[in-house]
Structures are given as structure tokens and as C-alpha cells.
Amino acid sequence: MEKKTFEVVLLDDIRRQREIAQKALEQAKEFDALLANPNLSPEYKQQLEKAKSGFLKVARELAANTTATSTSATLFIPNK
């Protein structure tokens, strides 16, 4: 098994975090379709809005983390 370098592991982590952030954003958008249903009870609508908010928060936090990690990688990984 090939041993991965720190750089490869870091870049893989950044890529994976971006993928998860994108999936969380897509999931939040799916809640919009559910929330458009006029027959939802107020309680259920509130729960859906809370879940949507949670997915959006995950997406924002992961996006911010990947930006910070990318910046750190640029600063600390030596050019070859």
C-alpha cells in the first residue's frame, strides 16, 4: 500500500469537505420543495425549517473550513 504524503492527505480532506458541503447545500434546497407544501402543519413546517437551517450551517462551516485549510496549505506546504 502506497503511503500518502501530508500534502495528498490534506488535499483529499479539502476535497471531501467540499463534497460534503455541496451535499448539505443540496439537501437544504430539497427542504424548500417540502416547505412549499401548503398542507404542512405549523409544527412540521417549523421542524423542516430547523433541519434546513442545520444543513445550511453545516455547508457554511465546511466551506469556511476548507477555505482556511486551503490557505494554510498554501502557506505551509513548500513548493517543490
DRENRO-461005 format. One record per residue (C-alpha): residue in one letter; x, y, z. Coordinates in steps of 0.25 Angstrom, whole numbers. Example, Ala and Ser with C-alpha at 12.3 -4.5 7.8 and 13.67 -1.06 7.14 Angstrom:
% DRENRO-461005
+---------+-------+-------+-------+
! residuo !    xx !    yy !    zz !
+---------+-------+-------+-------+
!       A !    49 !   -18 !    31 !
!       S !    55 !    -4 !    29 !
+---------+-------+-------+-------+
% end
This chain:
% DRENRO-461005
+---------+-------+-------+-------+
! residuo !    xx !    yy !    zz !
+---------+-------+-------+-------+
!       M !     0 !     0 !     0 !
!       E !     5 !    14 !    -4 !
!       K !     8 !    23 !     7 !
!       K !     1 !    37 !     5 !
!       T !     9 !    49 !     7 !
!       F !     3 !    60 !    16 !
!       E !     0 !    69 !     4 !
!       V !    -8 !    58 !    -2 !
!       V !   -16 !    55 !    11 !
!       L !   -18 !    70 !    13 !
!       L !   -23 !    72 !    -2 !
!       D !   -32 !    59 !    -1 !
!       D !   -38 !    65 !    12 !
!       I !   -41 !    78 !     6 !
!       R !   -48 !    71 !    -6 !
!       R !   -56 !    63 !     3 !
!       Q !   -61 !    74 !    12 !
!       R !   -65 !    82 !    -1 !
!       E !   -73 !    70 !    -6 !
!       I !   -80 !    69 !     8 !
!       A !   -83 !    84 !     8 !
!       Q !   -89 !    82 !    -6 !
!       K !   -97 !    71 !    -2 !
!       A !  -102 !    78 !    10 !
!       L !  -106 !    90 !     2 !
!       E !  -113 !    81 !    -8 !
!       Q !  -121 !    75 !     4 !
!       A !  -125 !    89 !     9 !
!       K !  -130 !    92 !    -5 !
!       E !  -139 !    80 !    -4 !
!       F !  -145 !    85 !     8 !
!       D !  -150 !    97 !     0 !
!       A !  -159 !    88 !    -8 !
!       L !  -165 !    81 !     4 !
!       L !  -167 !    95 !    11 !
!       A !  -175 !   100 !    -1 !
!       N !  -186 !    90 !     2 !
!       P !  -198 !    98 !     7 !
!       N !  -203 !    86 !    15 !
!       L !  -192 !    85 !    25 !
!       S !  -195 !    87 !    40 !
!       P !  -188 !    98 !    46 !
!       E !  -181 !    89 !    55 !
!       Y !  -176 !    80 !    44 !
!       K !  -172 !    93 !    36 !
!       Q !  -164 !    98 !    48 !
!       Q !  -156 !    85 !    49 !
!       L !  -153 !    85 !    34 !
!       E !  -148 !   100 !    35 !
!       K !  -140 !    96 !    47 !
!       A !  -134 !    84 !    39 !
!       K !  -132 !    93 !    27 !
!       S !  -124 !   103 !    35 !
!       G !  -116 !    92 !    41 !
!       F !  -112 !    87 !    27 !
!       L !  -108 !   101 !    23 !
!       K !  -100 !   103 !    35 !
!       V !   -92 !    91 !    32 !
!       A !   -90 !    95 !    18 !
!       R !   -85 !   109 !    22 !
!       E !   -76 !   104 !    33 !
!       L !   -70 !    93 !    24 !
!       A !   -68 !   104 !    13 !
!       A !   -61 !   113 !    23 !
!       N !   -52 !   102 !    28 !
!       T !   -48 !    97 !    14 !
!       T !   -44 !   112 !    11 !
!       A !   -36 !   113 !    24 !
!       T !   -29 !    99 !    21 !
!       S !   -26 !   103 !     7 !
!       T !   -20 !   116 !    11 !
!       S !   -12 !   109 !    22 !
!       A !    -7 !    98 !    12 !
!       T !    -3 !   109 !     3 !
!       L !     5 !   116 !    14 !
!       F !    11 !   103 !    20 !
!       I !    13 !    93 !     9 !
!       P !    27 !    96 !     2 !
!       N !    27 !    98 !   -13 !
!       K !    35 !    87 !   -20 !
+---------+-------+-------+-------+
% end
